[in-house]
Amino acid sequence: MLVDINNPRVKCYQCIRPSSTCICEHISAVKTKTRFIILMHPKEYKKERNGTGYMTNLQLENSEIIVGVDFSDDTRVNELLDSNENSFLLYPGKNSFNLSQRSSAEMHDFIGKGAN
């Protein structure tokens, strides 16, 4: 267990929740061949330690959280992008599309156009 000097409640080392609300016994890590990198804003990382990004990281064995605001010059992010042929940014936007609604031929065309 972990004790924060500014907030003396005892916390779990893994889920960072107060020990009275620890959820570790309910977390089942999932093995996946896909590498997940969770890009997280510093405010979310500091204030929302129990948010979806952090919980997703606990549940996916092959995942990592990188904290920052602008990742264009981030050494770790660029290292990961350079080492991977196919990288996808999963984020909602006006030009986004639902991967589960695309055929494998459409995905092949998408990847072939250099979608990194």
C-alpha positions as CSV (number, residue, x, y, z in Angstrom):
1,M,0.0,0.0,0.0
2,L,1.0,3.6,-0.7
3,V,0.6,6.6,1.5
4,D,0.6,10.1,-0.1
5,I,2.0,12.8,2.3
6,N,-0.6,15.4,1.1
7,N,-3.5,12.9,1.4
8,P,-2.7,10.3,4.2
9,R,-5.3,7.7,3.1
10,V,-3.7,4.4,2.4
11,K,-3.8,3.6,-1.3
12,C,-3.2,0.5,-3.4
13,Y,0.1,0.5,-5.3
14,Q,-1.5,-1.0,-8.5
15,C,-4.8,0.8,-9.0
16,I,-3.9,3.9,-6.9
17,R,-7.3,3.9,-5.3
18,P,-7.9,4.2,-1.6
19,S,-7.4,0.7,-0.1
20,S,-11.1,0.7,0.9
21,T,-12.1,1.0,-2.7
22,C,-9.3,-1.0,-4.3
23,I,-10.5,-2.7,-7.6
24,C,-7.5,-5.0,-8.2
25,E,-9.4,-8.2,-7.5
26,H,-11.8,-7.3,-10.3
27,I,-9.1,-6.5,-12.9
28,S,-8.3,-9.3,-15.3
29,A,-5.3,-8.4,-17.5
30,V,-5.9,-9.3,-21.2
31,K,-3.0,-10.6,-23.4
32,T,-3.0,-9.0,-26.8
33,K,-0.7,-9.0,-29.8
34,T,-1.6,-5.4,-30.4
35,R,0.6,-2.8,-28.7
36,F,-1.5,0.0,-27.1
37,I,0.1,3.4,-26.3
38,I,-2.2,5.6,-24.3
39,L,-1.3,9.3,-24.8
40,M,-2.5,11.2,-21.7
41,H,-2.6,14.8,-20.8
42,P,-0.8,15.7,-17.5
43,K,-3.9,17.0,-15.9
44,E,-5.8,13.8,-16.6
45,Y,-2.8,11.7,-15.3
46,K,-2.6,13.7,-12.1
47,K,-6.3,14.1,-11.3
48,E,-7.9,11.1,-13.0
49,R,-5.7,8.3,-11.9
50,N,-8.8,6.1,-11.8
51,G,-10.0,7.2,-15.2
52,T,-10.5,5.1,-18.3
53,G,-6.9,5.5,-19.7
54,Y,-5.3,4.3,-16.5
55,M,-7.8,1.4,-16.0
56,T,-7.2,0.4,-19.7
57,N,-3.5,0.3,-19.0
58,L,-4.0,-2.0,-16.1
59,Q,-6.2,-4.3,-18.1
60,L,-4.0,-4.6,-21.3
61,E,-0.7,-6.3,-20.7
62,N,0.8,-4.9,-23.8
63,S,0.1,-1.2,-23.1
64,E,1.9,1.9,-21.9
65,I,0.9,5.4,-20.8
66,I,2.9,8.3,-22.1
67,V,2.1,11.7,-20.5
68,G,2.4,14.9,-22.4
69,V,0.7,17.7,-24.3
70,D,2.4,17.8,-27.7
71,F,3.8,14.5,-28.7
72,S,5.3,15.5,-32.1
73,D,8.8,15.7,-30.6
74,D,8.4,13.1,-27.9
75,T,11.3,10.7,-28.1
76,R,9.4,7.7,-26.9
77,V,6.4,8.3,-29.2
78,N,8.6,8.8,-32.2
79,E,10.6,5.7,-31.3
80,L,7.4,3.7,-31.3
81,L,6.1,5.2,-34.5
82,D,9.5,4.5,-36.3
83,S,9.6,0.9,-35.1
84,N,6.1,0.1,-36.3
85,E,4.9,-0.3,-39.9
86,N,1.2,0.3,-39.1
87,S,0.3,2.8,-36.4
88,F,-3.2,4.1,-35.8
89,L,-4.4,7.0,-33.7
90,L,-7.7,6.1,-32.1
91,Y,-9.5,9.3,-31.4
92,P,-12.9,10.6,-32.4
93,G,-13.0,13.4,-35.0
94,K,-14.8,14.5,-38.1
95,N,-12.6,12.4,-40.4
96,S,-12.7,9.3,-38.1
97,F,-14.2,6.0,-39.1
98,N,-15.3,3.0,-37.2
99,L,-12.8,0.2,-37.7
100,S,-15.4,-2.5,-36.9
101,Q,-17.5,-1.3,-39.8
102,R,-14.7,-1.5,-42.4
103,S,-14.0,-4.5,-44.5
104,S,-10.5,-6.0,-44.6
105,A,-10.1,-4.8,-48.2
106,E,-10.8,-1.2,-47.0
107,M,-8.3,-1.6,-44.2
108,H,-5.7,-3.0,-46.6
109,D,-6.2,0.1,-48.8
110,F,-6.1,2.4,-45.8
111,I,-2.9,0.8,-44.6
112,G,-1.4,0.9,-48.1
113,K,-1.9,4.6,-48.3
114,G,0.6,5.0,-45.4
115,A,-1.9,5.8,-42.6
116,N,0.5,6.4,-39.8
